[in-house]
Amino acid sequence: MPIFETDRPKRSRLIVTGAAGGIGQMIRGKLDHLADEVVLSDIDDVEVSGNEVSRPCDLTDLDGIRALLKGGGDVLHFGGQSMEAPFERILNSNLIGTYNLYEAARLEGVRRVFFASSNHAIGFHPREEMLDADSVTRPDTLYGVSKVYGEAMARFYYDKFGVESLILRIGSCFPKPADQRQLATWMSVDDMIRLFGRMIHAHRLGCPILYGASDNTESWWDNSKTAYLGWQPQDSSDAWRDGMPDDYWHPDEPKARYQGGIFVTYGHPGTKMPE
């Protein structure tokens, strides 16, 4: 089954922030079916091909982001700090940067934003607990706190100014799962691309919260409350289940008890993190 919806008209423009980051690099080259022009943005220029163009931008520069968004287009917002870090770095990239992105979207008339949230916004929930879109946030790090802030910013700009957002609490988006935990949290790149298509072509998006995981046998997350989007992940971590080392799960260890995994064991980012 093809992963792309070929019967829907393309958008004229799609803007990707954080294009040099881990997920940004994996989705590049897979978006040409969604837009005539794909604008890739990061602090520095990024390599482009096909219908891609590079537009460097610093998220702390509101005028620069306005220039990036000028002319419209939907935004895939992956920019910012993607791991635990000292507060000053998170403040600039994930708090100020997220505000600037949404304010620029409001000012430039951007229709829709994909906000890359994280499972670390809910990391202190036990892994035995099934979560849905209405579950309370329980961040496991300052990074996770910044994602809760970003989700609130997305909701505020939707309720007050009508900027629609798809909030995705991404699990583990890598080429393949790396450990036992990721058998539950893994999300394939192709399933993420499919979700972009649903976001862009939905008649009504609103501001839904989804959990970013593929169709894995083990699951901690329930997306039924956002089923109206029609997103159905087609890949699964099960292909890697046989032979996966089982040394991750030790019931008395916090990294095994909580959904955030190793992140729940991190101390304050001013201290040394565990190996």
Secondary structure, 3 states (H helix, E strand, C coil): CCCCCCCCCCEEEEEEECCCCHHHHHHCCCCCCCEEEEEEECCCCCCCCCCEEECCCCCCCHHHHHHHHCCCCEEEECCCCCCCCCHHHHHHHHHHHHHHHHHHHHHHCCCEEEEEEEHHHCCCCECCCCECCCCCCCCCCHHHHHHHHHHHHHHHHHHHHCCEEEEEEECECCCCCCCCCHHHHECCHHHHHHHHHHHHHCCCCCCCEEEECCCCCCCCECCHHHHHHCCCCCCCHHHHCCCCCCCCCCCCCHHHHECCHHHHHCCCCCCCCCC
